[in-house]
Amino acid sequence: MILKQKEPAVTDSDSGKLARIFRVLSADTRVRLIDLLKCRSLCVNALARVLKITPAAVSQHLRVLRDAGIVAADKQGYFVHYRVNEATLADWNAAVRCLLETDEGSERG
């Protein structure tokens, strides 16, 4: 019996994208921010209160998230409210699933 070697699901270009996703998610505060912002948009001060960190720390994490495209800013009066970019979240979800999927389900038949 000859075993056919499986082709990798992740291409060279995908690996760079995945590395960037995991780099952004490597800080637990950023993971918590994304989780909070999936539920509703919030301003920096509200996020700082919930996370029990300084507004300056929240702003630094939000900058990383904005640069990655996972968070968007909306000006509402005097305040800027942040929300998750749903399209980017779906794209990241698909990319990570592609990497982490196994063939166990299809082999069980």
N, CA, C and O atoms as CSV, one atom per row, in Angstrom:
chain,resi,resn,atom,element,x,y,z
A,1,MET,N,N,0.841,-1.180,0.000
A,1,MET,CA,C,0.000,0.000,0.000
A,1,MET,C,C,0.885,1.242,0.000
A,1,MET,O,O,1.786,1.365,0.830
A,2,ILE,N,N,0.635,2.145,-0.912
A,2,ILE,CA,C,1.398,3.384,-1.021
A,2,ILE,C,C,0.601,4.494,-0.368
A,2,ILE,O,O,-0.564,4.720,-0.695
A,3,LEU,N,N,1.247,5.183,0.562
A,3,LEU,CA,C,0.605,6.311,1.223
A,3,LEU,C,C,0.864,7.569,0.426
A,3,LEU,O,O,2.009,7.893,0.108
A,4,LYS,N,N,-0.193,8.267,0.108
A,4,LYS,CA,C,-0.074,9.522,-0.620
A,4,LYS,C,C,0.165,10.641,0.387
A,4,LYS,O,O,-0.572,10.788,1.362
A,5,GLN,N,N,1.200,11.420,0.134
A,5,GLN,CA,C,1.522,12.511,1.052
A,5,GLN,C,C,0.550,13.660,0.827
A,5,GLN,O,O,0.291,14.058,-0.309
A,6,LYS,N,N,0.025,14.179,1.908
A,6,LYS,CA,C,-0.936,15.281,1.857
A,6,LYS,C,C,-0.221,16.596,1.565
A,6,LYS,O,O,0.862,16.862,2.088
A,7,GLU,N,N,-0.841,17.404,0.729
A,7,GLU,CA,C,-0.313,18.736,0.430
A,7,GLU,C,C,-0.607,19.668,1.604
A,7,GLU,O,O,-1.669,19.568,2.217
A,8,PRO,N,N,0.318,20.569,1.924
A,8,PRO,CA,C,0.048,21.523,3.009
A,8,PRO,C,C,-1.104,22.453,2.640
A,8,PRO,O,O,-1.241,22.871,1.490
A,9,ALA,N,N,-1.916,22.763,3.623
A,9,ALA,CA,C,-3.055,23.651,3.405
A,9,ALA,C,C,-2.639,25.114,3.388
A,9,ALA,O,O,-3.365,25.961,2.868
A,10,VAL,N,N,-1.476,25.415,3.954
A,10,VAL,CA,C,-1.021,26.798,4.087
A,10,VAL,C,C,0.086,27.072,3.078
A,10,VAL,O,O,1.103,26.378,3.048
A,11,THR,N,N,-0.126,28.093,2.252
A,11,THR,CA,C,0.882,28.489,1.275
A,11,THR,C,C,1.893,29.435,1.929
A,11,THR,O,O,1.706,29.865,3.067
A,12,ASP,N,N,2.957,29.750,1.201
A,12,ASP,CA,C,3.957,30.674,1.727
A,12,ASP,C,C,3.343,32.036,2.053
A,12,ASP,O,O,3.665,32.634,3.079
A,13,SER,N,N,2.465,32.521,1.182
A,13,SER,CA,C,1.848,33.831,1.444
A,13,SER,C,C,0.898,33.763,2.638
A,13,SER,O,O,0.790,34.716,3.410
A,14,ASP,N,N,0.211,32.627,2.783
A,14,ASP,CA,C,-0.683,32.461,3.936
A,14,ASP,C,C,0.090,32.421,5.248
A,14,ASP,O,O,-0.394,32.903,6.272
A,15,SER,N,N,1.292,31.846,5.220
A,15,SER,CA,C,2.051,31.716,6.464
A,15,SER,C,C,2.412,33.078,7.035
A,15,SER,O,O,2.402,33.252,8.254
A,16,GLY,N,N,2.729,34.043,6.187
A,16,GLY,CA,C,3.009,35.398,6.669
A,16,GLY,C,C,1.787,36.041,7.288
A,16,GLY,O,O,1.873,36.710,8.318
A,17,LYS,N,N,0.645,35.831,6.647
A,17,LYS,CA,C,-0.613,36.377,7.169
A,17,LYS,C,C,-0.945,35.746,8.526
A,17,LYS,O,O,-1.329,36.443,9.465
A,18,LEU,N,N,-0.793,34.434,8.617
A,18,LEU,CA,C,-1.070,33.746,9.876
A,18,LEU,C,C,-0.125,34.192,10.979
A,18,LEU,O,O,-0.543,34.357,12.126
A,19,ALA,N,N,1.142,34.388,10.645
A,19,ALA,CA,C,2.108,34.846,11.646
A,19,ALA,C,C,1.696,36.217,12.178
A,19,ALA,O,O,1.813,36.486,13.374
A,20,ARG,N,N,1.216,37.079,11.290
A,20,ARG,CA,C,0.780,38.416,11.721
A,20,ARG,C,C,-0.457,38.321,12.620
A,20,ARG,O,O,-0.551,39.026,13.624
A,21,ILE,N,N,-1.394,37.458,12.261
A,21,ILE,CA,C,-2.592,37.268,13.082
A,21,ILE,C,C,-2.199,36.824,14.489
A,21,ILE,O,O,-2.671,37.381,15.480
A,22,PHE,N,N,-1.330,35.816,14.566
A,22,PHE,CA,C,-0.935,35.300,15.877
A,22,PHE,C,C,-0.104,36.312,16.658
A,22,PHE,O,O,-0.159,36.335,17.887
A,23,ARG,N,N,0.658,37.143,15.969
A,23,ARG,CA,C,1.426,38.195,16.646
A,23,ARG,C,C,0.463,39.198,17.288
A,23,ARG,O,O,0.658,39.614,18.430
A,24,VAL,N,N,-0.569,39.578,16.547
A,24,VAL,CA,C,-1.562,40.521,17.079
A,24,VAL,C,C,-2.280,39.907,18.281
A,24,VAL,O,O,-2.558,40.595,19.263
A,25,LEU,N,N,-2.574,38.622,18.200
A,25,LEU,CA,C,-3.312,37.946,19.269
A,25,LEU,C,C,-2.416,37.452,20.406
A,25,LEU,O,O,-2.901,36.827,21.350
A,26,SER,N,N,-1.120,37.726,20.323
A,26,SER,CA,C,-0.187,37.202,21.331
A,26,SER,C,C,-0.295,37.892,22.688
A,26,SER,O,O,0.223,37.379,23.680
A,27,ALA,N,N,-0.953,39.034,22.748
A,27,ALA,CA,C,-1.150,39.737,24.030
A,27,ALA,C,C,-2.559,39.446,24.532
A,27,ALA,O,O,-3.538,39.679,23.823
A,28,ASP,N,N,-2.657,38.938,25.752
A,28,ASP,CA,C,-3.972,38.578,26.285
A,28,ASP,C,C,-4.913,39.778,26.356
A,28,ASP,O,O,-6.125,39.622,26.207
A,29,THR,N,N,-4.372,40.965,26.579
A,29,THR,CA,C,-5.216,42.168,26.617
A,29,THR,C,C,-5.866,42.414,25.265
A,29,THR,O,O,-7.031,42.807,25.204
A,30,ARG,N,N,-5.136,42.189,24.183
A,30,ARG,CA,C,-5.718,42.390,22.847
A,30,ARG,C,C,-6.800,41.350,22.562
A,30,ARG,O,O,-7.806,41.661,21.924
A,31,VAL,N,N,-6.600,40.131,23.026
A,31,VAL,CA,C,-7.637,39.098,22.867
A,31,VAL,C,C,-8.893,39.518,23.628
A,31,VAL,O,O,-10.005,39.383,23.118
A,32,ARG,N,N,-8.717,40.021,24.832
A,32,ARG,CA,C,-9.854,40.477,25.635
A,32,ARG,C,C,-10.546,41.674,24.986
A,32,ARG,O,O,-11.773,41.770,25.008
A,33,LEU,N,N,-9.761,42.585,24.408
A,33,LEU,CA,C,-10.347,43.739,23.717
A,33,LEU,C,C,-11.225,43.291,22.550
A,33,LEU,O,O,-12.342,43.779,22.384
A,34,ILE,N,N,-10.716,42.365,21.750
A,34,ILE,CA,C,-11.498,41.868,20.617
A,34,ILE,C,C,-12.790,41.236,21.110
A,34,ILE,O,O,-13.857,41.470,20.542
A,35,ASP,N,N,-12.697,40.443,22.158
A,35,ASP,CA,C,-13.882,39.785,22.696
A,35,ASP,C,C,-14.912,40.805,23.183
A,35,ASP,O,O,-16.106,40.649,22.928
A,36,LEU,N,N,-14.463,41.834,23.872
A,36,LEU,CA,C,-15.372,42.892,24.336
A,36,LEU,C,C,-16.010,43.642,23.169
A,36,LEU,O,O,-17.206,43.934,23.184
A,37,LEU,N,N,-15.205,43.948,22.169
A,37,LEU,CA,C,-15.688,44.757,21.052
A,37,LEU,C,C,-16.554,43.962,20.073
A,37,LEU,O,O,-17.226,44.549,19.224
A,38,LYS,N,N,-16.543,42.645,20.183
A,38,LYS,CA,C,-17.469,41.838,19.380
A,38,LYS,C,C,-18.900,42.070,19.848
A,38,LYS,O,O,-19.840,41.994,19.056
A,39,CYS,N,N,-19.059,42.351,21.133
A,39,CYS,CA,C,-20.394,42.526,21.715
A,39,CYS,C,C,-20.983,43.905,21.425
A,39,CYS,O,O,-22.169,44.034,21.120
A,40,ARG,N,N,-20.137,44.936,21.525
A,40,ARG,CA,C,-20.610,46.312,21.295
A,40,ARG,C,C,-19.424,47.247,21.161
A,40,ARG,O,O,-18.311,46.921,21.575
A,41,SER,N,N,-19.669,48.405,20.583
A,41,SER,CA,C,-18.595,49.386,20.456
A,41,SER,C,C,-18.429,50.122,21.780
A,41,SER,O,O,-19.400,50.393,22.487
A,42,LEU,N,N,-17.172,50.440,22.099
A,42,LEU,CA,C,-16.861,51.113,23.362
A,42,LEU,C,C,-15.749,52.129,23.138
A,42,LEU,O,O,-14.961,52.006,22.200
A,43,CYS,N,N,-15.694,53.142,24.013
A,43,CYS,CA,C,-14.618,54.131,23.958
A,43,CYS,C,C,-13.442,53.658,24.820
A,43,CYS,O,O,-13.560,52.691,25.573
A,44,VAL,N,N,-12.331,54.341,24.701
A,44,VAL,CA,C,-11.110,53.962,25.408
A,44,VAL,C,C,-11.332,53.911,26.918
A,44,VAL,O,O,-10.920,52.954,27.573
A,45,ASN,N,N,-11.981,54.937,27.474
A,45,ASN,CA,C,-12.174,54.975,28.928
A,45,ASN,C,C,-13.041,53.821,29.431
A,45,ASN,O,O,-12.769,53.257,30.490
A,46,ALA,N,N,-14.072,53.472,28.682
A,46,ALA,CA,C,-14.923,52.343,29.071
A,46,ALA,C,C,-14.128,51.037,29.009
A,46,ALA,O,O,-14.246,50.191,29.895
A,47,LEU,N,N,-13.330,50.882,27.972
A,47,LEU,CA,C,-12.494,49.685,27.856
A,47,LEU,C,C,-11.484,49.614,29.003
A,47,LEU,O,O,-11.242,48.544,29.561
A,48,ALA,N,N,-10.903,50.756,29.345
A,48,ALA,CA,C,-9.921,50.796,30.436
A,48,ALA,C,C,-10.558,50.382,31.758
A,48,ALA,O,O,-9.956,49.643,32.538
A,49,ARG,N,N,-11.783,50.861,32.010
A,49,ARG,CA,C,-12.483,50.496,33.251
A,49,ARG,C,C,-12.762,48.997,33.305
A,49,ARG,O,O,-12.528,48.359,34.332
A,50,VAL,N,N,-13.258,48.435,32.210
A,50,VAL,CA,C,-13.600,47.007,32.187
A,50,VAL,C,C,-12.355,46.145,32.342
A,50,VAL,O,O,-12.366,45.151,33.068
A,51,LEU,N,N,-11.280,46.530,31.654
A,51,LEU,CA,C,-10.054,45.734,31.674
A,51,LEU,C,C,-9.164,46.021,32.876
A,51,LEU,O,O,-8.203,45.298,33.138
A,52,LYS,N,N,-9.497,47.095,33.608
A,52,LYS,CA,C,-8.701,47.512,34.777
A,52,LYS,C,C,-7.242,47.804,34.405
A,52,LYS,O,O,-6.305,47.380,35.080
A,53,ILE,N,N,-7.091,48.552,33.291
A,53,ILE,CA,C,-5.784,49.049,32.872
A,53,ILE,C,C,-5.932,50.523,32.516
A,53,ILE,O,O,-7.052,51.028,32.439
A,54,THR,N,N,-4.841,51.206,32.302
A,54,THR,CA,C,-4.902,52.641,32.011
A,54,THR,C,C,-5.414,52.891,30.594
A,54,THR,O,O,-5.246,52.054,29.708
A,55,PRO,N,N,-6.042,54.057,30.389
A,55,PRO,CA,C,-6.458,54.423,29.034
A,55,PRO,C,C,-5.276,54.446,28.052
A,55,PRO,O,O,-5.443,54.113,26.878
A,56,ALA,N,N,-4.097,54.834,28.522
A,56,ALA,CA,C,-2.917,54.850,27.650
A,56,ALA,C,C,-2.572,53.437,27.179
A,56,ALA,O,O,-2.226,53.236,26.015
A,57,ALA,N,N,-2.665,52.470,28.074
A,57,ALA,CA,C,-2.387,51.072,27.703
A,57,ALA,C,C,-3.419,50.571,26.703
A,57,ALA,O,O,-3.078,49.879,25.744
A,58,VAL,N,N,-4.683,50.920,26.928
A,58,VAL,CA,C,-5.742,50.536,25.986
A,58,VAL,C,C,-5.449,51.132,24.619
A,58,VAL,O,O,-5.560,50.440,23.607
A,59,SER,N,N,-5.081,52.391,24.575
A,59,SER,CA,C,-4.791,53.057,23.309
A,59,SER,C,C,-3.651,52.379,22.551
A,59,SER,O,O,-3.712,52.240,21.329
A,60,GLN,N,N,-2.625,51.963,23.265
A,60,GLN,CA,C,-1.502,51.271,22.605
A,60,GLN,C,C,-1.959,49.951,21.991
A,60,GLN,O,O,-1.582,49.625,20.866
A,61,HIS,N,N,-2.762,49.199,22.721
A,61,HIS,CA,C,-3.272,47.933,22.187
A,61,HIS,C,C,-4.223,48.174,21.014
A,61,HIS,O,O,-4.194,47.439,20.028
A,62,LEU,N,N,-5.064,49.202,21.122
A,62,LEU,CA,C,-5.987,49.522,20.032
A,62,LEU,C,C,-5.240,49.916,18.764
A,62,LEU,O,O,-5.691,49.616,17.659
A,63,ARG,N,N,-4.098,50.589,18.916
A,63,ARG,CA,C,-3.298,50.964,17.744
A,63,ARG,C,C,-2.843,49.719,16.988
A,63,ARG,O,O,-2.902,49.680,15.759
A,64,VAL,N,N,-2.393,48.710,17.718
A,64,VAL,CA,C,-1.963,47.451,17.090
A,64,VAL,C,C,-3.154,46.794,16.391
A,64,VAL,O,O,-3.028,46.308,15.267
A,65,LEU,N,N,-4.302,46.780,17.056
A,65,LEU,CA,C,-5.493,46.166,16.482
A,65,LEU,C,C,-6.001,46.927,15.259
A,65,LEU,O,O,-6.439,46.321,14.282
A,66,ARG,N,N,-5.939,48.260,15.318
A,66,ARG,CA,C,-6.348,49.073,14.160
A,66,ARG,C,C,-5.400,48.852,12.986
A,66,ARG,O,O,-5.843,48.695,11.848
A,67,ASP,N,N,-4.101,48.839,13.261
A,67,ASP,CA,C,-3.115,48.621,12.197
A,67,ASP,C,C,-3.320,47.274,11.510
A,67,ASP,O,O,-3.056,47.133,10.316
A,68,ALA,N,N,-3.790,46.289,12.265
A,68,ALA,CA,C,-4.037,44.956,11.713
A,68,ALA,C,C,-5.396,44.874,11.001
A,68,ALA,O,O,-5.681,43.901,10.304
A,69,GLY,N,N,-6.222,45.898,11.184
A,69,GLY,CA,C,-7.525,45.932,10.519
A,69,GLY,C,C,-8.635,45.195,11.246
A,69,GLY,O,O,-9.743,45.091,10.720
A,70,ILE,N,N,-8.374,44.685,12.428
A,70,ILE,CA,C,-9.382,43.919,13.160
A,70,ILE,C,C,-10.322,44.828,13.951
A,70,ILE,O,O,-11.421,44.416,14.322
A,71,VAL,N,N,-9.889,46.063,14.208
A,71,VAL,CA,C,-10.705,47.031,14.937
A,71,VAL,C,C,-10.827,48.303,14.106
A,71,VAL,O,O,-9.868,48.744,13.471
A,72,ALA,N,N,-12.023,48.883,14.122
A,72,ALA,CA,C,-12.277,50.141,13.412
A,72,ALA,C,C,-12.745,51.193,14.417
A,72,ALA,O,O,-13.342,50.866,15.443
A,73,ALA,N,N,-12.469,52.449,14.109
A,73,ALA,CA,C,-12.844,53.556,14.991
A,73,ALA,C,C,-13.978,54.358,14.367
A,73,ALA,O,O,-13.967,54.637,13.168
A,74,ASP,N,N,-14.954,54.723,15.188
A,74,ASP,CA,C,-16.074,55.557,14.758
A,74,ASP,C,C,-16.179,56.748,15.694
A,74,ASP,O,O,-16.315,56.579,16.905
A,75,LYS,N,N,-16.117,57.951,15.140
A,75,LYS,CA,C,-16.243,59.171,15.937
A,75,LYS,C,C,-17.712,59.382,16.272
A,75,LYS,O,O,-18.560,59.445,15.382
A,76,GLN,N,N,-18.006,59.490,17.570
A,76,GLN,CA,C,-19.375,59.731,18.031
A,76,GLN,C,C,-19.342,60.917,18.982
A,76,GLN,O,O,-19.042,60.766,20.166
A,77,GLY,N,N,-19.650,62.094,18.460
A,77,GLY,CA,C,-19.570,63.311,19.266
A,77,GLY,C,C,-18.122,63.598,19.619
A,77,GLY,O,O,-17.264,63.675,18.740
A,78,TYR,N,N,-17.853,63.756,20.913
A,78,TYR,CA,C,-16.492,64.030,21.371
A,78,TYR,C,C,-15.650,62.767,21.531
A,78,TYR,O,O,-14.436,62.846,21.723
A,79,PHE,N,N,-16.282,61.625,21.453
A,79,PHE,CA,C,-15.596,60.366,21.740
A,79,PHE,C,C,-15.394,59.531,20.487
A,79,PHE,O,O,-16.133,59.659,19.511
A,80,VAL,N,N,-14.380,58.674,20.531
A,80,VAL,CA,C,-14.153,57.697,19.473
A,80,VAL,C,C,-14.522,56.340,20.054
A,80,VAL,O,O,-13.976,55.907,21.069
A,81,HIS,N,N,-15.446,55.690,19.395
A,81,HIS,CA,C,-15.859,54.347,19.816
A,81,HIS,C,C,-15.214,53.335,18.878
A,81,HIS,O,O,-15.119,53.560,17.672
A,82,TYR,N,N,-14.782,52.235,19.440
A,82,TYR,CA,C,-14.108,51.196,18.676
A,82,TYR,C,C,-15.015,49.987,18.563
A,82,TYR,O,O,-15.772,49.665,19.478
A,83,ARG,N,N,-14.920,49.318,17.410
A,83,ARG,CA,C,-15.725,48.125,17.154
A,83,ARG,C,C,-14.881,47.131,16.367
A,83,ARG,O,O,-13.879,47.502,15.757
A,84,VAL,N,N,-15.289,45.879,16.386
A,84,VAL,CA,C,-14.601,44.848,15.613
A,84,VAL,C,C,-15.002,44.983,14.148
A,84,VAL,O,O,-16.171,45.202,13.830
A,85,ASN,N,N,-14.037,44.852,13.278
A,85,ASN,CA,C,-14.294,44.810,11.838
A,85,ASN,C,C,-14.726,43.385,11.510
A,85,ASN,O,O,-13.897,42.475,11.482
A,86,GLU,N,N,-16.005,43.192,11.265
A,86,GLU,CA,C,-16.574,41.849,11.071
A,86,GLU,C,C,-15.949,41.118,9.879
A,86,GLU,O,O,-15.741,39.906,9.938
A,87,ALA,N,N,-15.652,41.839,8.809
A,87,ALA,CA,C,-15.067,41.205,7.618
A,87,ALA,C,C,-13.672,40.654,7.933
A,87,ALA,O,O,-13.335,39.539,7.534
A,88,THR,N,N,-12.875,41.434,8.641
A,88,THR,CA,C,-11.532,40.971,9.011
A,88,THR,C,C,-11.621,39.809,9.982
A,88,THR,O,O,-10.852,38.854,9.875
A,89,LEU,N,N,-12.550,39.876,10.932
A,89,LEU,CA,C,-12.728,38.786,11.891
A,89,LEU,C,C,-13.069,37.483,11.163
A,89,LEU,O,O,-12.527,36.428,11.491
A,90,ALA,N,N,-13.954,37.555,10.191
A,90,ALA,CA,C,-14.325,36.362,9.416
A,90,ALA,C,C,-13.138,35.845,8.607
A,90,ALA,O,O,-12.937,34.635,8.499
A,91,ASP,N,N,-12.356,36.756,8.042
A,91,ASP,CA,C,-11.171,36.375,7.274
A,91,ASP,C,C,-10.148,35.678,8.173
A,91,ASP,O,O,-9.587,34.649,7.795
A,92,TRP,N,N,-9.907,36.232,9.351
A,92,TRP,CA,C,-8.970,35.630,10.303
A,92,TRP,C,C,-9.473,34.263,10.753
A,92,TRP,O,O,-8.695,33.316,10.871
A,93,ASN,N,N,-10.765,34.166,10.999
A,93,ASN,CA,C,-11.354,32.902,11.427
A,93,ASN,C,C,-11.100,31.820,10.372
A,93,ASN,O,O,-10.694,30.707,10.708
A,94,ALA,N,N,-11.337,32.142,9.116
A,94,ALA,CA,C,-11.128,31.180,8.028
A,94,ALA,C,C,-9.655,30.789,7.908
A,94,ALA,O,O,-9.339,29.616,7.711
A,95,ALA,N,N,-8.760,31.763,8.025
A,95,ALA,CA,C,-7.328,31.487,7.899
A,95,ALA,C,C,-6.827,30.578,9.012
A,95,ALA,O,O,-6.072,29.636,8.768
A,96,VAL,N,N,-7.251,30.868,10.228
A,96,VAL,CA,C,-6.811,30.054,11.371
A,96,VAL,C,C,-7.414,28.654,11.293
A,96,VAL,O,O,-6.732,27.673,11.590
A,97,ARG,N,N,-8.675,28.550,10.901
A,97,ARG,CA,C,-9.307,27.234,10.758
A,97,ARG,C,C,-8.587,26.393,9.709
A,97,ARG,O,O,-8.404,25.190,9.893
A,98,CYS,N,N,-8.183,27.020,8.619
A,98,CYS,CA,C,-7.462,26.312,7.565
A,98,CYS,C,C,-6.177,25.702,8.121
A,98,CYS,O,O,-5.837,24.564,7.796
A,99,LEU,N,N,-5.475,26.443,8.942
A,99,LEU,CA,C,-4.235,25.951,9.533
A,99,LEU,C,C,-4.491,24.838,10.544
A,99,LEU,O,O,-3.757,23.850,10.572
A,100,LEU,N,N,-5.509,24.983,11.361
A,100,LEU,CA,C,-5.722,24.079,12.484
A,100,LEU,C,C,-6.602,22.874,12.189
A,100,LEU,O,O,-6.716,21.978,13.025
A,101,GLU,N,N,-7.232,22.834,11.003
A,101,GLU,CA,C,-8.068,21.698,10.660
A,101,GLU,C,C,-7.258,20.430,10.520
A,101,GLU,O,O,-6.116,20.450,10.060
A,102,THR,N,N,-7.856,19.338,10.920
A,102,THR,CA,C,-7.231,18.023,10.741
A,102,THR,C,C,-8.106,17.187,9.836
A,102,THR,O,O,-9.253,17.549,9.575
A,103,ASP,N,N,-7.585,16.078,9.354
A,103,ASP,CA,C,-8.354,15.173,8.505
A,103,ASP,C,C,-9.074,14.102,9.303
A,103,ASP,O,O,-9.674,13.204,8.712
A,104,GLU,N,N,-9.035,14.168,10.616
A,104,GLU,CA,C,-9.637,13.135,11.458
A,104,GLU,C,C,-11.109,12.946,11.154
A,104,GLU,O,O,-11.589,11.813,11.107
A,105,GLY,N,N,-11.829,14.030,10.947
A,105,GLY,CA,C,-13.268,13.928,10.662
A,105,GLY,C,C,-13.534,13.216,9.360
A,105,GLY,O,O,-14.463,12.411,9.289
A,106,SER,N,N,-12.751,13.481,8.316
A,106,SER,CA,C,-12.988,12.852,7.021
A,106,SER,C,C,-12.518,11.405,6.993
A,106,SER,O,O,-13.026,10.615,6.197
A,107,GLU,N,N,-11.560,11.036,7.840
A,107,GLU,CA,C,-11.051,9.670,7.864
A,107,GLU,C,C,-12.015,8.732,8.573
A,107,GLU,O,O,-12.020,7.530,8.311
A,108,ARG,N,N,-12.822,9.271,9.459
A,108,ARG,CA,C,-13.752,8.433,10.202
A,108,ARG,C,C,-14.901,7.953,9.328
A,108,ARG,O,O,-15.511,6.913,9.577
A,109,GLY,N,N,-15.182,8.759,8.278
A,109,GLY,CA,C,-16.167,8.383,7.282
A,109,GLY,C,C,-17.496,8.210,7.812
A,109,GLY,O,O,-18.422,7.891,7.066
